[in-house]
Structures are given as structure tokens and as C-alpha cells.
Amino acid sequence: MRHPDWVVRLAALLAAAERRAFDARRWNCALFALAAVEAVTGERPAFRVLPDLAGSADSAGFPRVAPLLARMGDIVLAPGPDRLGVVLDAGRAAFVGPRGLVRAPITACAHAWRVE
């Protein structure tokens, strides 16, 4: 279930992450996705670390949806290189970049998970 004030919580996460640079151990796409799920649901999901990001994301138990059906707060995966991000609105997603968040069109995403 989404937390009653999930929109405010997600906005706070995005504001805090806006200029937070990628760090392989401390701030990467998986940690960003986990923080987004926690902001939206109020709980940190259990998951397994698997050889690929899509498998690891699947292990959290959220249902897959087509990226074009993803809504604000859902998790997405963009390829080349694979990276997890969070949907900002019907057309864009945010990802951890070298100097902070970067935005990409949702059409660049290969998979999406509905965060409920």
C-alpha cells in the first residue's frame, strides 16, 4: 500500500537526491530505487541480489507493468547500461547520474514495476 503522504515523501527524496552524485557503494541506482519504494510505501522492500538488475527488482515482489503504463512512484529499468530509476510523471523517469539526478523519457525504459 502506498503511504498516505507518499507524494510529499517522494518529492523530498527527489529534492535531496537532485545533486547527489553517483557513488558505487553509497549512492547507486539500486539504492535510489530502494529509497523511492520506501518513500512511496513507508517500508523498505525485501529483495535478493541477483546477477541482473531486472531479476533483483523482480525479487521484491512488485508486479511488472509495461513502461508506458508506469505511474509516478513506480520503478523502471533503462538499458545500456542497465539502471533503475523512478517514474516522475507519465513521460519521464529520474536516474542517478554522475552529478545528480538525470531525467530520461519513459520510452527509454525496458521494464517497470508497479509500487503498490
C-alpha distances in whole Angstrom, upper triangle without the diagonal:
4,6,9,12,10,13,16,14,14,18,19,18,20,23,23,24,26,29,28,30,29,30,30,29,27,26,25,23,21,20,19,17,15,16,14,11,11,12,9,6,9,10,12,12,15,17,21,23,25,28,26,23,22,22,21,18,17,18,14,13,11,13,16,17,20,20,21,18,16,15,14,12,12,15,18,22,25,28,31,31,27,25,21,20,17,17,19,19,20,23,23,21,22,23,25,29,32,32,29,26,27,26,27,26,23,26,27,24,24,21,17,14,11,8,5
4,6,8,6,9,12,11,11,14,16,15,17,20,20,21,23,26,25,28,27,28,29,28,26,24,23,21,20,19,17,15,14,14,11,9,9,9,6,4,7,9,12,13,16,18,22,24,26,29,26,23,22,23,21,18,18,19,15,15,12,14,17,17,20,19,20,17,15,13,12,9,11,13,17,20,24,27,30,29,26,23,20,18,15,15,16,16,18,21,20,19,19,21,23,26,30,29,26,23,25,23,24,24,21,25,26,23,24,20,17,14,11,8,6
4,6,5,9,10,9,10,13,14,14,16,18,19,20,22,25,25,27,27,28,29,28,25,24,24,22,21,19,18,16,15,14,12,10,9,8,6,5,6,9,12,14,17,20,23,25,28,31,29,25,25,25,23,20,21,21,17,17,16,18,20,20,23,22,23,21,18,15,13,11,13,16,20,23,26,29,32,31,28,25,21,19,16,17,17,18,20,23,22,20,20,22,23,27,30,29,26,23,25,24,26,26,24,27,28,25,27,23,20,17,14,11,9
4,6,8,9,10,12,14,15,16,18,19,20,22,23,27,26,29,30,31,32,31,28,26,27,25,24,23,21,19,18,17,15,14,13,11,9,9,9,13,16,18,21,24,27,29,31,34,32,29,28,29,27,24,25,25,21,21,19,21,23,23,25,24,25,22,19,16,14,13,16,19,22,26,28,32,35,34,31,28,24,22,18,18,18,18,21,24,23,22,22,24,26,29,32,31,27,25,27,26,27,27,25,29,30,27,29,26,22,20,17,14,12
4,6,6,6,9,10,11,13,15,16,17,19,20,24,23,27,27,29,30,29,26,24,25,23,23,21,19,18,17,15,13,13,12,9,8,9,9,13,16,18,22,24,28,29,32,34,32,28,28,29,27,24,25,26,22,22,20,22,24,23,25,24,24,22,19,16,13,12,15,18,21,25,27,31,34,33,30,27,23,20,17,17,16,17,20,22,21,20,20,22,23,27,30,28,24,22,24,23,25,26,24,28,29,27,29,26,22,20,17,14,14
4,5,5,6,8,10,10,12,14,15,16,18,21,21,24,24,26,27,26,24,21,22,20,19,18,16,14,14,12,10,10,9,6,5,7,8,11,14,15,19,21,25,26,28,30,28,24,24,26,23,20,22,22,19,19,17,19,20,20,22,21,21,19,16,13,10,8,12,14,18,21,23,27,30,29,26,23,19,17,13,13,13,14,17,19,18,17,17,19,20,24,27,26,22,19,21,20,22,22,21,24,25,23,25,22,19,17,14,11,11
4,5,5,6,9,10,11,12,14,15,16,20,20,23,24,26,27,27,24,22,22,20,20,19,16,15,16,13,11,12,12,8,7,10,12,15,17,18,22,23,27,28,30,32,29,25,25,27,25,22,23,25,21,22,19,20,21,20,22,20,20,18,15,12,9,8,12,15,17,21,23,27,29,29,26,23,19,16,13,12,10,11,15,17,16,15,15,18,19,22,25,24,20,18,19,18,20,20,19,23,24,22,24,22,19,17,15,13,13
4,6,5,6,9,10,10,12,14,15,19,19,22,23,25,27,27,24,21,22,21,21,19,16,17,17,14,12,13,12,9,9,12,12,15,17,20,23,25,28,29,31,33,31,27,27,29,27,24,26,27,23,24,22,24,24,24,25,23,23,22,19,15,12,11,15,17,20,23,25,29,31,30,28,24,21,18,15,15,13,14,18,20,18,17,16,19,20,23,25,24,20,18,20,19,22,22,22,26,26,25,27,25,22,20,18,16,16
4,5,5,6,9,10,11,12,14,17,17,20,21,23,24,24,21,18,19,18,18,16,14,14,13,10,9,10,9,5,7,10,9,12,14,16,20,22,25,26,28,30,28,24,25,27,24,21,23,24,20,22,20,22,23,23,25,23,23,22,19,16,12,10,14,15,18,21,24,27,29,28,26,22,19,16,13,14,13,15,19,20,18,17,15,17,18,21,24,22,18,17,19,19,21,23,22,25,25,24,26,24,20,19,17,14,15
4,5,5,6,9,10,10,12,15,15,18,19,21,22,22,19,17,17,15,16,14,11,11,12,9,6,9,9,5,6,10,10,13,14,16,19,20,24,24,26,28,25,22,22,24,22,19,21,22,19,20,18,20,20,20,22,19,20,19,15,13,9,7,11,12,15,18,20,23,26,25,22,19,16,13,10,10,9,12,15,17,15,13,12,14,15,18,21,20,16,14,16,15,18,19,18,22,22,20,22,20,17,16,15,12,14
4,5,5,6,9,10,10,14,15,18,19,21,23,24,21,18,18,17,18,16,13,14,15,12,10,12,12,9,10,13,14,16,17,19,23,24,27,27,29,31,28,24,25,27,25,22,25,26,22,24,21,23,23,23,24,21,21,21,17,14,11,10,13,15,17,20,21,25,27,26,24,20,18,14,11,12,9,12,16,17,15,13,12,14,15,18,20,19,15,13,15,15,17,19,18,22,22,21,24,23,20,19,18,16,17
4,5,5,6,9,10,13,13,17,18,20,22,22,19,16,18,17,18,16,13,14,14,11,10,13,12,9,11,14,13,16,16,19,23,24,27,27,29,31,29,25,26,28,25,23,26,26,23,25,23,25,25,25,26,24,25,24,20,18,14,12,16,17,19,22,23,26,28,27,25,21,19,16,13,15,13,16,19,20,18,16,14,15,15,18,20,18,15,13,16,17,20,21,21,25,25,24,26,25,22,21,20,18,19
4,5,5,6,8,11,11,14,15,17,19,18,15,13,14,14,14,12,9,11,11,8,7,10,10,7,10,13,12,14,14,17,20,21,23,23,26,27,25,21,23,25,22,20,23,23,20,22,20,23,23,23,24,22,23,23,19,17,13,11,14,14,16,19,20,23,25,24,22,18,15,12,11,13,12,15,19,19,16,14,11,12,12,15,17,16,12,11,14,15,18,20,20,23,23,21,24,22,19,19,18,16,18
4,5,5,6,9,10,13,14,17,19,19,16,13,14,13,15,13,9,11,13,10,9,12,13,10,12,15,15,17,17,19,22,22,25,24,26,27,25,21,22,25,22,20,23,24,21,23,21,23,23,23,23,20,21,21,18,16,12,11,14,14,15,17,18,21,23,22,20,17,14,11,9,11,9,13,16,16,13,11,9,10,10,13,15,14,10,8,11,11,15,17,17,21,20,19,22,21,19,19,18,17,19
4,5,5,8,10,13,15,18,20,21,17,15,16,16,18,16,12,15,16,13,12,15,15,12,15,18,18,20,19,22,25,26,28,27,30,31,28,25,26,28,26,24,27,28,25,27,25,27,27,26,27,24,24,25,21,19,15,14,17,17,19,21,21,25,26,25,23,20,18,15,13,14,12,15,19,19,16,14,12,13,13,14,16,14,10,9,12,13,17,19,20,24,23,22,25,25,22,22,22,20,22
4,6,7,7,11,13,15,18,18,14,12,14,15,16,14,11,14,15,11,12,15,14,12,15,18,17,19,18,21,23,24,26,25,28,29,27,24,25,28,25,23,26,27,24,27,25,27,27,27,28,25,26,26,23,21,17,16,18,18,20,21,22,25,26,24,23,19,17,15,14,16,15,18,22,22,18,16,13,13,12,14,15,13,10,10,13,15,19,21,22,25,24,23,26,25,23,23,23,21,23
4,6,5,8,10,12,15,15,12,9,11,11,13,11,8,12,13,10,11,14,14,13,15,18,18,19,18,20,22,22,24,23,25,26,24,21,22,25,22,21,24,25,22,25,23,26,25,25,26,23,24,25,21,20,16,15,17,16,17,18,19,21,22,20,19,16,14,12,12,14,13,17,20,20,16,14,10,10,8,10,12,10,7,7,10,12,16,19,19,23,21,20,23,22,21,21,21,20,22
4,6,9,11,14,17,18,15,12,13,13,16,14,11,14,16,13,13,17,17,15,17,21,21,22,21,23,26,25,27,26,28,28,26,22,24,27,25,23,26,27,25,28,26,27,27,26,26,23,24,25,21,20,17,16,18,17,18,19,19,21,22,21,20,17,16,13,13,14,13,16,19,18,15,13,9,10,9,10,11,9,5,5,8,11,14,17,19,22,20,20,23,23,22,22,23,21,24
4,6,9,12,16,17,14,12,13,14,17,15,13,16,18,16,16,20,20,18,21,24,23,24,23,25,27,27,28,27,29,29,27,24,26,28,26,25,28,29,27,30,28,30,29,29,29,26,27,28,25,23,20,19,21,20,20,21,20,22,22,21,21,18,17,15,16,18,16,20,23,21,18,16,12,12,9,9,9,6,4,6,10,13,16,19,21,24,22,22,25,25,24,25,26,25,27
4,7,9,12,13,10,8,10,12,14,12,10,14,15,13,14,18,18,17,20,22,22,22,20,22,24,24,25,24,26,26,24,21,24,26,23,22,26,27,25,28,27,29,28,28,29,25,27,28,25,24,21,19,21,19,19,20,20,22,22,20,19,16,16,14,15,18,17,21,24,23,19,16,13,11,8,8,8,6,5,7,11,14,17,21,22,25,22,22,25,24,23,24,25,23,26
4,6,10,12,10,7,9,11,14,12,11,15,16,15,16,20,20,20,22,25,24,24,22,24,25,24,25,23,24,24,22,20,23,25,23,22,26,27,25,28,27,29,28,29,29,25,28,29,25,25,22,21,22,20,19,19,18,20,19,17,17,15,15,14,16,19,19,22,25,23,20,17,13,11,7,6,5,4,5,8,10,14,17,20,22,24,21,21,24,24,24,24,26,25,28
4,6,9,8,5,6,8,11,10,10,13,15,14,16,19,19,19,22,24,24,23,21,22,23,22,22,19,21,20,19,17,20,22,20,19,23,24,23,26,25,27,26,27,27,24,26,28,24,24,22,20,21,18,18,17,16,17,17,14,14,12,13,13,15,18,19,23,25,23,20,16,13,10,6,6,5,7,7,9,11,14,16,20,21,23,20,20,22,22,22,23,25,24,27
4,6,5,5,6,9,11,10,11,14,15,15,17,20,20,21,23,25,24,23,20,22,22,21,21,18,20,20,19,17,20,22,19,20,24,24,23,26,26,28,27,29,29,26,29,30,27,27,25,23,23,20,20,18,18,19,18,16,16,13,14,15,18,21,22,26,28,27,23,20,16,13,9,9,8,10,10,12,15,18,20,23,24,26,23,22,24,24,24,24,26,25,28
4,6,6,6,9,10,10,12,14,15,15,18,20,20,21,24,25,25,23,20,20,21,19,18,15,17,16,16,14,18,19,17,18,21,21,21,25,25,27,26,28,28,26,29,30,27,27,26,23,23,19,19,17,18,18,17,14,14,12,13,15,18,22,23,27,29,27,24,20,17,14,11,11,10,13,13,15,16,19,21,24,24,26,23,21,22,22,23,23,26,25,28
4,6,7,10,10,9,12,14,14,15,17,19,19,21,23,24,23,22,18,19,19,18,17,14,17,17,17,16,19,20,17,18,22,21,20,24,25,27,27,29,30,27,31,31,28,28,26,23,23,20,21,19,20,20,20,17,17,15,15,17,19,23,24,28,30,29,26,22,19,16,13,14,13,15,15,17,19,22,23,26,26,28,25,24,25,24,24,24,26,24,28
4,7,10,10,8,10,13,12,12,15,17,17,18,21,22,21,20,16,18,19,18,18,16,19,19,19,17,20,21,18,18,22,21,20,24,24,27,27,29,30,27,30,30,27,27,25,22,22,19,20,19,20,22,22,19,18,15,15,16,18,22,23,26,29,28,25,21,18,15,12,13,13,14,13,15,18,20,22,26,26,28,25,24,25,24,24,23,25,23,26
4,7,8,6,7,10,11,10,13,15,15,16,18,20,20,19,16,17,18,18,18,16,18,19,18,15,18,20,17,17,21,21,19,23,22,25,24,26,27,24,27,27,24,24,21,19,19,16,17,16,17,19,19,16,15,12,12,12,14,18,19,23,25,24,21,17,14,11,8,10,10,11,10,11,14,17,19,22,22,25,22,21,22,21,21,21,23,21,24
4,6,5,6,9,10,11,12,14,15,16,18,20,20,19,16,17,17,16,16,14,16,16,14,12,15,17,14,14,18,18,17,21,20,23,22,23,24,21,24,25,21,22,20,17,17,14,14,13,14,15,15,13,12,9,9,10,13,16,18,21,23,22,19,15,12,9,6,9,10,12,11,11,13,15,16,20,19,22,19,17,19,18,18,18,21,19,23
4,6,5,6,9,10,10,12,14,15,16,18,19,18,15,15,16,15,15,13,15,15,13,10,12,14,12,11,15,16,15,18,17,19,18,19,20,17,20,21,18,18,17,15,14,11,10,9,11,12,13,11,9,6,5,6,10,13,15,18,20,19,16,12,10,7,6,9,11,13,11,10,11,13,14,17,16,18,16,14,15,14,14,15,17,16,20
4,5,5,6,9,10,11,12,14,15,16,17,15,12,12,13,11,12,10,12,13,11,8,11,12,9,9,13,13,12,15,15,17,17,19,20,18,21,21,18,19,18,15,14,10,11,10,12,14,15,13,11,8,6,8,11,14,17,20,22,21,18,14,13,10,9,12,15,17,15,14,15,16,17,19,18,20,18,15,16,14,14,14,16,15,18
4,5,5,6,9,10,10,12,14,15,15,14,11,11,13,12,13,12,15,16,15,12,14,15,12,12,15,15,13,17,16,19,19,21,22,20,23,23,20,20,18,15,15,12,13,13,15,17,19,16,14,11,9,10,11,15,17,20,23,23,19,16,13,11,9,13,15,16,14,13,15,17,18,21,20,23,21,18,19,18,16,16,17,16,19
4,5,5,6,9,10,10,12,14,15,14,12,13,15,14,16,15,17,18,16,13,15,17,14,12,16,17,14,17,16,19,18,20,21,18,21,21,17,17,15,12,12,10,11,12,14,16,18,16,14,10,8,7,8,12,13,17,19,19,16,12,10,8,7,11,13,14,11,10,12,14,15,18,17,20,18,16,18,16,15,14,16,14,17
4,5,5,6,9,10,11,12,13,12,10,10,12,12,14,13,15,17,15,11,12,14,11,9,13,13,11,14,12,15,15,16,17,15,18,18,14,14,13,10,9,7,9,10,12,15,17,16,13,10,6,6,7,10,12,16,18,18,15,11,10,9,10,13,16,17,14,12,14,14,15,17,15,18,17,14,15,13,12,11,12,11,14
4,5,5,6,9,10,10,11,9,7,7,10,10,12,12,15,17,16,12,14,15,11,10,13,13,10,13,12,15,16,18,20,18,21,20,17,17,15,11,11,9,12,13,16,18,21,19,16,13,10,10,10,13,15,18,21,21,19,15,13,12,12,16,19,19,17,15,17,18,19,21,19,22,21,18,19,16,14,12,13,11,14
4,6,5,6,9,10,10,9,8,10,12,13,16,16,19,21,19,16,17,18,15,13,16,16,13,16,15,18,19,20,22,20,22,21,18,17,14,11,12,11,14,15,18,20,22,21,18,15,12,10,10,13,14,18,20,21,18,15,13,12,12,16,18,18,15,14,16,17,19,21,20,23,22,19,21,19,16,15,15,12,15
4,5,5,6,9,10,10,9,10,14,14,17,18,20,22,19,16,16,18,15,13,16,16,13,15,13,16,16,17,19,17,19,18,14,13,11,7,8,8,11,13,16,19,22,20,18,14,11,9,7,10,11,14,17,18,15,12,11,11,12,16,19,19,15,13,15,15,17,18,17,20,19,17,19,16,14,12,12,9,12
4,5,5,6,8,7,7,7,11,12,15,16,19,21,19,15,15,17,14,11,13,14,10,12,10,13,14,16,18,17,19,17,14,13,11,7,8,8,11,14,17,20,23,22,18,15,12,10,9,11,13,16,18,19,17,14,14,14,15,19,22,22,19,17,18,18,19,20,18,21,21,18,19,16,13,10,10,7,9
4,5,5,5,5,5,7,11,13,16,17,20,23,21,18,18,19,16,14,16,16,12,14,13,16,18,19,22,20,23,21,17,16,14,10,11,12,15,17,20,23,26,24,21,18,15,13,12,14,15,18,21,22,20,17,16,16,17,20,23,23,20,18,20,20,22,23,21,25,24,21,22,20,17,14,13,10,11
4,6,6,8,9,11,15,16,20,21,23,26,24,20,21,22,19,16,19,19,15,17,15,18,19,20,22,20,22,20,17,15,12,9,11,12,16,18,21,24,27,25,22,19,16,13,11,13,13,16,19,20,18,16,15,16,16,20,23,22,18,17,19,19,21,22,20,24,24,21,23,20,17,15,14,11,12
4,6,8,10,11,15,17,20,21,24,26,24,20,20,21,19,16,17,18,14,15,13,15,17,17,19,18,20,17,14,12,10,6,9,11,14,17,20,24,27,26,23,19,16,13,11,12,12,14,17,19,17,15,15,16,18,21,25,24,20,18,20,19,20,21,19,22,23,20,22,19,15,13,11,8,8
4,5,8,9,13,15,19,21,23,26,24,21,20,21,18,16,17,17,13,13,12,15,17,18,21,20,22,19,16,14,13,10,11,12,16,19,22,26,29,27,24,21,17,16,13,15,16,17,20,22,21,18,18,19,20,24,27,27,23,21,23,23,24,24,22,25,25,22,23,20,17,14,12,8,7
4,7,9,13,16,19,21,24,27,26,22,22,23,20,18,19,18,15,16,15,18,20,21,24,23,25,23,19,18,16,12,14,15,19,22,25,28,31,29,26,23,19,18,16,17,18,20,23,25,23,21,20,21,21,25,27,27,24,22,24,24,26,27,25,28,28,25,26,23,20,17,15,11,11
4,6,9,12,16,18,21,24,23,20,20,20,17,15,17,15,12,13,13,17,19,21,24,23,25,23,20,19,17,14,14,15,18,21,24,27,29,28,25,22,18,18,16,18,20,22,24,26,24,21,21,21,21,25,27,27,24,23,25,25,26,27,25,28,28,25,25,22,19,16,15,11,11
4,7,9,13,15,18,21,20,17,18,17,14,13,15,13,10,12,12,16,18,20,23,22,25,23,20,19,18,14,14,14,17,19,22,24,27,25,22,19,16,16,15,18,20,22,24,26,24,20,19,19,19,22,25,25,22,21,23,24,25,26,24,27,26,23,24,21,18,15,15,12,13
4,6,10,12,15,18,17,15,15,14,11,10,11,10,6,8,9,13,15,18,21,21,24,22,19,19,18,14,13,12,15,17,21,23,25,24,20,18,15,15,15,18,20,22,24,25,23,20,20,19,19,23,26,27,24,22,24,24,25,26,23,26,25,22,22,18,16,13,13,10,11
4,7,10,13,16,16,14,15,13,10,10,11,8,6,8,11,14,16,20,23,23,26,24,21,22,21,18,16,15,17,18,22,23,26,24,21,19,16,18,18,20,23,25,27,28,26,23,22,21,21,25,27,28,26,25,26,27,27,28,25,28,27,23,23,19,18,15,15,13,14
4,7,9,13,13,11,11,10,7,7,8,5,4,8,10,13,15,18,21,21,24,23,20,22,21,18,16,14,16,16,19,21,23,21,18,16,14,16,17,20,23,25,26,27,25,22,21,20,20,23,26,27,25,24,25,25,25,26,24,26,25,21,20,17,16,13,15,14,16
4,6,10,11,10,11,8,6,8,9,6,7,10,13,16,16,20,22,22,26,25,23,24,24,21,19,16,17,17,20,20,22,20,17,16,15,18,19,22,25,28,29,29,27,24,23,21,21,24,26,28,26,25,26,27,27,28,25,27,25,22,20,18,17,16,18,17,19
4,7,8,8,10,8,5,9,10,8,10,13,15,18,18,21,23,22,26,26,23,25,25,22,19,16,17,15,18,18,20,17,15,14,14,17,19,22,25,28,29,29,26,23,22,19,19,21,23,26,24,23,24,25,25,27,25,26,24,21,19,17,18,17,19,19,21
4,6,7,9,6,5,9,10,9,11,14,16,17,17,20,22,22,25,25,23,25,26,23,20,17,17,15,17,17,18,16,13,14,14,18,20,23,26,28,29,29,27,23,23,20,20,22,24,27,26,25,25,26,25,26,24,25,23,20,18,16,17,17,20,20,22
4,7,9,7,8,11,12,12,14,17,18,20,18,21,22,22,26,26,24,27,27,25,22,18,17,15,16,15,16,14,12,13,14,18,21,24,27,29,30,29,27,24,23,20,20,22,23,26,26,25,25,25,24,26,24,24,22,19,17,16,18,18,22,22,25
4,6,5,6,9,10,11,13,15,16,17,16,18,19,18,22,23,21,23,24,22,19,15,14,11,12,11,13,11,9,10,11,15,18,20,24,26,26,25,23,20,20,17,18,19,21,24,23,22,22,22,21,22,20,21,18,15,13,13,15,15,19,20,23
4,5,5,6,8,10,11,14,14,15,13,16,17,16,19,20,18,20,20,18,15,12,10,8,10,10,12,11,7,7,8,11,14,17,20,22,23,22,20,17,16,14,15,17,19,22,20,19,19,19,18,19,17,18,16,13,12,10,12,12,16,16,20
4,5,5,6,9,10,12,12,12,10,13,13,13,17,17,16,18,19,17,14,11,9,7,10,10,13,12,9,9,9,12,14,16,20,21,21,21,19,16,17,15,17,19,22,24,23,20,20,20,18,19,16,17,15,12,10,8,9,10,13,15,18
4,5,5,6,9,10,12,12,11,14,16,16,20,20,18,21,22,19,16,13,13,11,14,14,16,15,12,12,12,15,17,19,23,24,24,24,23,20,20,18,20,22,24,27,25,24,23,23,22,22,20,20,19,15,13,11,12,12,15,16,19
4,5,5,7,10,11,13,13,16,18,17,21,21,18,20,21,18,15,12,12,11,14,15,17,16,12,12,11,14,16,18,22,24,24,24,22,19,19,17,18,20,23,25,23,22,22,22,22,23,20,22,20,16,15,12,13,12,15,15,17
4,5,6,8,8,10,9,13,15,14,18,17,15,17,17,14,12,9,9,9,13,14,17,16,12,11,9,11,12,15,18,20,21,21,19,16,16,15,16,19,22,24,22,20,20,20,19,20,17,19,18,14,13,10,9,8,11,11,14
4,5,6,7,8,8,11,14,14,18,17,15,17,19,16,13,11,11,11,15,16,19,18,14,14,12,14,15,17,21,22,22,23,21,19,19,18,20,23,26,28,26,23,24,23,22,22,19,20,19,15,13,10,10,8,11,12,14
4,5,8,10,11,15,17,18,22,20,18,20,21,18,15,13,14,14,18,19,21,20,17,16,14,16,17,19,23,25,25,26,24,21,22,20,21,24,27,29,27,25,26,25,25,25,22,24,22,19,17,14,13,11,13,13,15
4,6,9,11,14,17,17,21,19,17,18,18,15,13,11,13,14,18,19,22,21,17,16,13,15,15,17,20,22,23,24,23,20,20,19,20,23,26,28,25,23,24,24,24,24,21,23,22,19,18,14,13,10,11,10,12
4,6,9,12,16,17,20,18,16,17,18,16,13,12,14,15,19,21,24,23,19,18,16,17,16,18,21,22,23,24,23,21,22,21,23,26,29,31,28,26,26,26,25,25,22,23,23,19,18,14,12,9,10,9,10
4,7,9,13,14,16,14,12,14,15,12,10,9,11,13,17,19,23,22,19,17,14,15,14,15,18,19,19,21,20,18,19,19,21,25,28,29,26,24,24,23,22,22,18,20,20,17,16,12,9,6,6,6,7
4,6,10,12,14,12,11,13,15,14,10,10,12,14,17,19,23,23,19,18,15,16,15,15,19,19,18,20,20,18,20,20,23,26,30,31,28,25,25,23,22,21,17,19,19,16,14,11,8,5,6,8,9
4,7,9,12,10,9,12,15,14,10,9,9,11,14,16,20,20,16,16,14,14,14,14,17,17,16,18,18,16,18,19,21,24,28,29,27,24,23,21,19,18,15,16,16,12,11,7,6,4,6,9,11
4,6,8,6,7,10,13,13,9,10,9,11,14,16,20,21,17,17,15,15,14,12,16,15,13,15,16,15,18,19,22,24,28,30,27,23,22,20,18,16,12,13,15,11,10,7,5,6,6,10,12
4,5,5,7,10,14,14,11,11,10,11,12,15,18,19,17,16,15,15,14,12,16,15,12,13,14,14,17,18,22,24,27,29,26,23,21,19,16,14,10,10,12,9,8,6,6,8,9,13,15
4,5,5,9,11,12,9,9,7,9,10,12,16,17,15,14,12,12,11,9,12,12,10,10,10,10,13,15,18,20,24,25,23,19,18,15,12,10,6,7,9,6,7,6,5,8,10,13,15
4,6,8,11,13,11,12,10,12,13,15,19,20,18,17,16,14,13,10,12,11,8,8,10,11,15,17,21,22,26,27,24,21,19,16,13,10,7,7,10,9,10,9,9,11,12,15,17
4,6,10,12,10,11,11,14,15,18,21,22,20,19,16,15,13,10,13,11,8,10,12,13,16,18,22,24,28,29,26,22,21,18,16,13,10,11,13,11,12,10,8,10,9,12,14
4,7,8,6,8,8,11,13,16,20,20,18,16,13,12,10,7,10,9,7,9,10,10,13,15,19,21,25,26,23,19,18,15,14,12,8,11,13,10,11,9,6,7,7,9,12
4,6,6,9,10,14,15,19,22,23,20,18,15,12,9,6,8,6,6,9,10,10,13,15,19,21,25,25,22,18,18,15,14,13,10,13,15,13,15,13,9,10,8,9,11
4,6,9,11,14,16,20,23,23,20,17,14,11,7,5,5,5,7,10,9,9,11,14,17,19,23,23,19,16,16,13,14,13,11,14,16,14,16,15,11,11,9,9,11
4,7,9,13,15,19,22,22,19,16,12,10,6,5,7,8,10,12,11,9,10,13,15,18,22,22,18,15,16,14,15,15,13,16,17,15,16,14,11,10,8,7,9
4,7,10,13,17,20,20,17,14,11,9,6,5,8,10,11,12,11,9,11,13,15,19,22,23,19,16,16,15,14,14,11,14,15,12,13,11,7,6,5,5,8
4,7,10,14,17,16,13,10,7,6,5,6,10,12,13,13,12,9,10,10,13,16,20,21,18,15,15,14,13,13,11,14,13,10,11,8,6,5,7,7,11
4,7,10,13,13,10,8,6,5,6,7,11,12,12,12,10,8,9,9,12,15,19,20,18,14,14,12,11,11,8,11,10,6,8,6,4,6,9,10,14
4,7,10,10,7,6,4,6,9,10,13,15,15,14,12,10,10,9,12,14,17,20,18,15,14,13,11,12,10,11,9,5,6,5,6,9,12,14,17
4,7,8,6,5,7,8,10,11,14,16,15,14,12,9,10,9,12,13,16,18,17,14,12,11,9,10,9,9,6,4,6,7,9,12,15,17,21
4,5,4,7,9,11,14,15,18,19,19,17,15,13,14,12,14,14,17,20,19,17,14,14,12,12,12,11,8,7,7,9,12,15,18,20,24
3,5,8,11,13,17,18,20,22,22,19,17,15,15,13,14,14,15,19,18,17,15,15,13,14,14,14,10,10,10,13,16,19,22,24,27
4,6,10,12,16,18,20,22,23,20,18,15,15,12,12,12,14,17,17,16,14,15,13,15,15,15,12,11,12,14,16,18,22,23,27
4,7,10,14,16,18,21,21,19,17,14,13,11,12,13,15,18,17,16,14,15,13,15,14,14,11,9,9,10,13,15,18,19,23
4,7,10,13,15,18,19,17,14,11,10,7,8,10,13,15,14,12,12,12,11,14,13,14,11,9,10,11,12,13,17,17,21
4,7,10,13,16,17,16,13,10,9,7,8,11,14,16,14,12,12,12,12,13,12,14,12,9,10,9,9,10,13,13,17
4,7,9,12,14,13,10,6,5,5,7,10,14,15,12,10,10,9,10,11,10,13,11,9,11,10,9,11,13,12,16
4,6,9,11,11,9,5,5,7,10,13,17,17,14,11,11,10,10,11,10,13,13,11,13,11,9,10,11,10,14
4,6,8,8,6,4,6,9,13,15,19,19,16,12,12,10,10,9,8,11,12,10,13,12,9,10,10,10,14
4,7,8,6,5,7,10,13,16,19,19,15,12,11,9,10,10,9,13,14,13,16,15,13,14,13,13,16
4,6,6,7,10,13,17,19,22,22,19,15,14,11,11,10,9,12,14,13,16,16,13,14,13,14,16
4,6,9,12,15,19,21,24,24,21,18,16,13,12,9,8,10,13,12,15,15,12,14,13,15,17
4,7,11,14,17,19,22,22,20,16,14,10,9,6,5,8,10,11,14,14,13,15,15,17,19
4,7,10,14,15,19,19,16,12,10,6,6,4,5,8,9,10,13,14,12,15,15,16,19
4,7,10,12,16,16,13,10,8,6,6,6,6,9,9,9,12,12,11,13,14,14,18
4,7,9,13,13,10,6,6,5,6,9,9,13,11,11,14,14,13,15,16,16,19
4,6,10,11,8,5,5,6,8,11,11,14,12,11,14,14,13,15,17,17,20
4,7,8,6,5,6,9,11,14,15,18,15,14,17,17,17,18,20,19,22
4,6,5,5,6,9,11,15,16,18,15,16,18,19,19,21,23,22,26
4,6,8,9,12,14,18,20,22,19,19,22,22,23,24,27,26,30
4,7,9,12,15,19,21,23,20,21,24,25,24,26,27,27,30
4,7,10,13,17,18,21,19,19,22,22,22,23,24,23,26
4,7,10,13,15,18,16,16,19,19,18,20,21,20,24
4,7,10,12,15,13,14,17,18,18,20,21,21,24
4,7,9,12,10,12,15,16,16,18,19,19,23
4,6,8,7,9,12,14,14,17,18,19,23
4,5,6,8,11,13,13,16,17,19,22
4,5,5,9,10,9,13,14,16,19
4,5,8,10,11,15,16,19,22
4,7,10,11,15,17,19,23
4,6,7,11,14,16,19
4,7,11,14,16,20
4,7,10,13,16
4,7,9,13
4,6,9
4,6
4
